[in-house]
Amino acid sequence: MRLLGIDPGVGGGLCCVDEDGGATAFAMPGTARDLPDVLRRLAPGRAYVEKVGTMPTDAARSARTFATNCAWIEMALIALEIP
C-alpha cells in the first residue's frame, strides 16, 4: 500500500512511500484546485497529515491562512475517500 505523508505548513509538501520502500517528495500544490489532481495521480492507500497548530504569537491572518490550508487538505482527502 502506498502511504502519503502531508506537511500542511507554508513550506509544506507531500511524501509518498511505496511498498518497496521507495520515497518521493513533492512541494505542496499551489492552489486548493490542484490538490485533488495531485492526490489522484499519487493514488495513496492511506494518508497521514502532520498534527500541527498555530502559535499564540502568530498573526491572525497567517493563522487563518494556515487553518484554511489544513481544511483544504482534509476536504480533498474526504472527497477522494483516502483514509
C-alpha positions as CSV (number, residue, x, y, z in Angstrom):
1,M,0.0,0.0,0.0
2,R,1.3,3.4,-0.9
3,L,1.4,5.8,2.1
4,L,1.2,9.6,1.9
5,G,2.6,12.0,4.4
6,I,1.4,15.6,4.3
7,D,3.0,18.7,5.9
8,P,0.4,21.4,5.7
9,G,2.7,24.3,6.5
10,V,3.6,27.2,4.3
11,G,6.7,25.4,3.1
12,G,5.0,22.1,3.4
13,G,4.8,19.2,1.0
14,L,3.8,15.6,0.2
15,C,5.8,12.5,0.5
16,C,4.8,9.1,-0.9
17,V,6.3,5.9,0.3
18,D,5.8,2.8,-1.8
19,E,5.6,-0.8,-0.7
20,D,9.2,-1.4,-1.8
21,G,10.3,1.5,0.5
22,G,11.0,4.0,-2.3
23,A,10.0,7.5,-1.4
24,T,9.2,10.6,-3.5
25,A,8.7,14.1,-2.1
26,F,6.7,16.9,-3.8
27,A,6.1,20.5,-3.0
28,M,2.6,21.4,-1.8
29,P,0.4,22.2,-4.7
30,G,-0.1,25.9,-5.3
31,T,-3.9,26.0,-5.1
32,A,-6.7,24.1,-3.5
33,R,-7.9,23.1,-7.0
34,D,-4.5,21.5,-7.8
35,L,-4.5,19.3,-4.6
36,P,-7.2,16.7,-5.6
37,D,-5.5,16.3,-9.0
38,V,-2.1,15.6,-7.3
39,L,-3.8,13.2,-4.9
40,R,-5.5,11.3,-7.7
41,R,-2.2,10.9,-9.5
42,L,-0.4,9.6,-6.4
43,A,-3.3,7.3,-5.5
44,P,-2.3,6.6,-1.9
45,G,-3.9,3.8,0.1
46,R,-3.7,5.9,3.3
47,A,-2.7,9.4,4.2
48,Y,-1.2,10.9,7.3
49,V,-1.4,14.7,8.0
50,E,1.1,16.2,10.4
51,K,-0.7,17.3,13.5
52,V,0.3,21.0,13.9
53,G,-1.3,24.2,15.2
54,T,-0.8,27.9,15.3
55,M,1.2,29.6,18.0
56,P,-0.1,32.4,20.2
57,T,2.4,34.8,18.6
58,D,1.2,34.1,15.0
59,A,-0.6,36.9,13.3
60,A,-4.3,36.4,12.9
61,R,-4.1,36.5,9.1
62,S,-1.4,33.8,8.9
63,A,-3.2,31.6,11.4
64,R,-6.4,31.9,9.3
65,T,-4.4,31.0,6.1
66,F,-2.9,28.0,7.8
67,A,-6.2,26.8,9.1
68,T,-7.7,27.2,5.6
69,N,-4.9,25.1,4.1
70,C,-5.5,22.4,6.6
71,A,-9.2,22.4,5.8
72,W,-8.4,22.1,2.0
73,I,-6.2,19.1,2.7
74,E,-8.9,17.4,4.9
75,M,-11.7,18.0,2.4
76,A,-9.6,16.7,-0.6
77,L,-8.9,13.5,1.4
78,I,-12.5,13.1,2.3
79,A,-13.8,13.8,-1.2
80,L,-11.4,11.3,-2.7
81,E,-12.1,8.7,0.1
82,I,-8.5,8.4,1.1
83,P,-8.3,7.2,4.7
